[in-house]
């Protein structure tokens, strides 16, 4: 077996300390980045929610998806990737406290677990960490037409990506 002198042992210990510290810092910063991204996405969907509620107060109905997408681009909401806006599926007179108007799924690794950011019809923004919990809430609100549209939309996106 190799015999290390004092200088070699000190060098080896220093290398191990630097590698351990660097690994801890990279992991820490990755988790901080996830927390910041989640916070920014929540803030952006809140701003979007305020605009939608103002539109609803002014015109008496929810804005179209095109209007929402244009506003999303105008405010630079880059953290709201793949926002699902459900206005066309919400019936008139739906309970604003129990109806999801828009949502986006966020997948994170590390200490920050993935989940959904939901915008309720009353303007409240909520982080829902459990996939089963979110799907249960959403399934109770979805009609067969919406489910068929989502399946076709996802299938078309998948076909376009494979080409």
C-alpha positions as a Markdown table, in Angstrom:
| # | Residue | x | y | z |
|---|---|---|---|---|
| 1 | Unk | 0.0 | 0.0 | 0.0 |
| 2 | Unk | 1.1 | 3.5 | -0.7 |
| 3 | Unk | 2.6 | 5.4 | 2.1 |
| 4 | Unk | 1.8 | 9.1 | 2.2 |
| 5 | Unk | 4.0 | 11.7 | 3.7 |
| 6 | Unk | 2.6 | 14.6 | 5.7 |
| 7 | Unk | 2.4 | 17.0 | 2.7 |
| 8 | Unk | 0.6 | 14.5 | 0.6 |
| 9 | Unk | -1.9 | 13.8 | 3.3 |
| 10 | Unk | -2.6 | 17.5 | 3.8 |
| 11 | Unk | -3.1 | 17.9 | 0.0 |
| 12 | Unk | -5.5 | 15.0 | -0.1 |
| 13 | Unk | -7.5 | 16.3 | 2.8 |
| 14 | Unk | -7.7 | 19.8 | 1.2 |
| 15 | Unk | -8.9 | 18.2 | -2.1 |
| 16 | Unk | -11.6 | 16.3 | -0.3 |
| 17 | Unk | -12.7 | 19.4 | 1.6 |
| 18 | Unk | -12.9 | 21.5 | -1.6 |
| 19 | Unk | -14.8 | 18.8 | -3.5 |
| 20 | Unk | -17.3 | 18.4 | -0.6 |
| 21 | Unk | -17.8 | 22.1 | -0.2 |
| 22 | Unk | -18.3 | 22.6 | -4.0 |
| 23 | Unk | -20.8 | 19.8 | -4.1 |
| 24 | Unk | -22.7 | 21.2 | -1.2 |
| 25 | Unk | -22.7 | 24.7 | -2.8 |
| 26 | Unk | -23.9 | 23.4 | -6.2 |
| 27 | Unk | -26.8 | 21.4 | -4.5 |
| 28 | Unk | -27.7 | 24.4 | -2.3 |
| 29 | Unk | -27.8 | 26.8 | -5.2 |
| 30 | Unk | -29.8 | 24.4 | -7.3 |
| 31 | Unk | -32.4 | 24.3 | -4.6 |
| 32 | Unk | -32.4 | 28.0 | -4.1 |
| 33 | Unk | -32.9 | 28.4 | -7.9 |
| 34 | Unk | -36.0 | 26.1 | -7.6 |
| 35 | Unk | -37.4 | 28.1 | -4.8 |
| 36 | Unk | -36.9 | 31.4 | -6.7 |
| 37 | Unk | -38.4 | 29.9 | -9.9 |
| 38 | Unk | -41.5 | 28.7 | -7.9 |
| 39 | Unk | -41.9 | 32.0 | -6.3 |
| 40 | Unk | -41.6 | 33.9 | -9.6 |
| 41 | Unk | -44.1 | 31.6 | -11.3 |
| 42 | Unk | -46.5 | 32.1 | -8.4 |
| 43 | Unk | -46.1 | 35.9 | -8.6 |
| 44 | Unk | -46.6 | 35.9 | -12.4 |
| 45 | Unk | -49.8 | 33.8 | -12.2 |
| 46 | Unk | -51.0 | 36.2 | -9.5 |
| 47 | Unk | -50.5 | 39.2 | -11.8 |
| 48 | Unk | -52.2 | 37.3 | -14.6 |
| 49 | Unk | -55.1 | 36.5 | -12.2 |
| 50 | Unk | -55.5 | 40.2 | -11.4 |
| 51 | Unk | -55.7 | 41.1 | -15.1 |
| 52 | Unk | -58.3 | 38.4 | -15.7 |
| 53 | Unk | -60.5 | 39.6 | -12.8 |
| 54 | Unk | -60.3 | 43.2 | -14.0 |
| 55 | Unk | -61.3 | 42.0 | -17.4 |
| 56 | Unk | -64.2 | 40.0 | -15.9 |
| 57 | Unk | -65.4 | 43.0 | -13.9 |
| 58 | Unk | -65.2 | 45.3 | -16.9 |
| 59 | Unk | -66.8 | 43.0 | -19.5 |
| 60 | Unk | -68.8 | 40.5 | -17.4 |
| 61 | Unk | -67.0 | 37.4 | -18.8 |
| 62 | Unk | -63.7 | 35.8 | -18.8 |
| 63 | Unk | -61.1 | 36.8 | -21.4 |
| 64 | Unk | -60.3 | 34.5 | -24.3 |
| 65 | Unk | -57.2 | 32.3 | -24.2 |
| 66 | Unk | -55.5 | 34.4 | -26.9 |
| 67 | Unk | -56.0 | 37.5 | -24.7 |
| 68 | Unk | -54.4 | 35.7 | -21.7 |
| 69 | Unk | -51.5 | 34.5 | -23.8 |
| 70 | Unk | -50.8 | 38.0 | -25.2 |
| 71 | Unk | -50.9 | 39.4 | -21.6 |
| 72 | Unk | -48.7 | 36.6 | -20.4 |
| 73 | Unk | -46.1 | 37.6 | -23.1 |
| 74 | Unk | -46.6 | 41.3 | -22.4 |
| 75 | Unk | -45.6 | 40.9 | -18.7 |
| 76 | Unk | -42.8 | 38.6 | -19.6 |
| 77 | Unk | -44.1 | 35.7 | -17.5 |
| 78 | Unk | -41.4 | 33.3 | -18.7 |
| 79 | Unk | -41.8 | 31.0 | -15.6 |
| 80 | Unk | -45.4 | 30.1 | -16.7 |
| 81 | Unk | -44.5 | 27.5 | -19.2 |
| 82 | Unk | -47.4 | 25.4 | -20.4 |
| 83 | Unk | -50.2 | 27.4 | -18.7 |
| 84 | Unk | -53.5 | 25.6 | -19.0 |
| 85 | Unk | -56.3 | 28.2 | -19.1 |
| 86 | Unk | -59.7 | 26.6 | -18.6 |
| 87 | Unk | -62.1 | 29.5 | -19.2 |
| 88 | Unk | -63.8 | 27.9 | -22.2 |
| 89 | Unk | -64.8 | 24.9 | -20.0 |
| 90 | Unk | -66.1 | 26.8 | -17.0 |
| 91 | Unk | -69.9 | 27.2 | -16.9 |
| 92 | Unk | -71.6 | 30.4 | -16.1 |
| 93 | Unk | -72.3 | 30.6 | -12.4 |
| 94 | Unk | -69.5 | 28.2 | -11.3 |
| 95 | Unk | -68.4 | 28.6 | -7.7 |
| 96 | Unk | -65.3 | 30.9 | -7.8 |
| 97 | Unk | -64.0 | 29.4 | -4.5 |
| 98 | Unk | -63.9 | 25.8 | -5.9 |
| 99 | Unk | -63.2 | 26.3 | -9.6 |
| 100 | Unk | -59.7 | 26.2 | -11.1 |
| 101 | Unk | -59.3 | 28.8 | -13.8 |
| 102 | Unk | -55.7 | 28.2 | -14.8 |
| 103 | Unk | -52.8 | 26.0 | -13.7 |
| 104 | Unk | -49.3 | 25.0 | -14.6 |
| 105 | Unk | -47.3 | 22.0 | -13.5 |
| 106 | Unk | -43.8 | 22.6 | -12.1 |
| 107 | Unk | -41.4 | 19.7 | -11.8 |
| 108 | Unk | -38.5 | 20.3 | -9.5 |
| 109 | Unk | -35.7 | 18.0 | -8.2 |
| 110 | Unk | -34.1 | 18.2 | -4.8 |
| 111 | Unk | -35.6 | 19.6 | -1.7 |
| 112 | Unk | -38.3 | 21.6 | -3.5 |
| 113 | Unk | -40.8 | 19.0 | -4.7 |
| 114 | Unk | -42.8 | 19.4 | -7.8 |
| 115 | Unk | -46.5 | 20.4 | -7.9 |
| 116 | Unk | -49.0 | 22.7 | -9.5 |
| 117 | Unk | -49.7 | 26.4 | -9.3 |
| 118 | Unk | -53.4 | 26.9 | -9.5 |
| 119 | Unk | -55.3 | 30.1 | -10.2 |
| 120 | Unk | -58.8 | 29.8 | -8.8 |
| 121 | Unk | -61.8 | 31.6 | -10.3 |
| 122 | Unk | -61.9 | 34.0 | -7.3 |
| 123 | Unk | -58.3 | 35.1 | -8.0 |
| 124 | Unk | -56.5 | 33.1 | -5.3 |
| 125 | Unk | -53.2 | 31.6 | -6.3 |
| 126 | Unk | -52.3 | 28.3 | -4.6 |
| 127 | Unk | -49.4 | 25.9 | -4.7 |
| 128 | Unk | -50.7 | 22.3 | -4.6 |
| 129 | Unk | -47.8 | 19.9 | -4.0 |
| 130 | Unk | -49.6 | 16.6 | -4.3 |
| 131 | Unk | -50.3 | 15.4 | -7.8 |
| 132 | Unk | -53.1 | 13.1 | -6.7 |
| 133 | Unk | -54.7 | 15.9 | -4.7 |
| 134 | Unk | -54.6 | 18.3 | -7.7 |
| 135 | Unk | -55.9 | 15.7 | -10.1 |
| 136 | Unk | -58.8 | 14.9 | -7.8 |
| 137 | Unk | -59.8 | 18.6 | -7.6 |
| 138 | Unk | -59.4 | 19.0 | -11.3 |
| 139 | Unk | -61.2 | 15.8 | -12.2 |
| 140 | Unk | -64.3 | 16.9 | -10.3 |
| 141 | Unk | -64.4 | 20.0 | -12.5 |
| 142 | Unk | -63.6 | 18.6 | -15.9 |
| 143 | Unk | -66.3 | 17.6 | -18.4 |
| 144 | Unk | -65.9 | 14.9 | -21.0 |
| 145 | Unk | -65.4 | 17.5 | -23.8 |
| 146 | Unk | -62.4 | 19.0 | -22.0 |
| 147 | Unk | -60.8 | 15.7 | -21.4 |
| 148 | Unk | -61.1 | 14.7 | -25.0 |
| 149 | Unk | -59.7 | 18.0 | -26.1 |
| 150 | Unk | -56.7 | 17.6 | -23.8 |
| 151 | Unk | -56.0 | 14.1 | -25.0 |
| 152 | Unk | -56.1 | 15.3 | -28.7 |
| 153 | Unk | -54.0 | 18.3 | -27.8 |
| 154 | Unk | -51.4 | 16.2 | -26.0 |
| 155 | Unk | -51.3 | 13.6 | -28.8 |
| 156 | Unk | -50.8 | 16.4 | -31.5 |
| 157 | Unk | -48.0 | 17.9 | -29.5 |
| 158 | Unk | -46.3 | 14.5 | -29.1 |
| 159 | Unk | -46.7 | 13.9 | -32.9 |
| 160 | Unk | -45.2 | 17.3 | -33.7 |
| 161 | Unk | -42.2 | 16.7 | -31.4 |
| 162 | Unk | -41.4 | 13.3 | -32.9 |
| 163 | Unk | -41.3 | 14.7 | -36.5 |
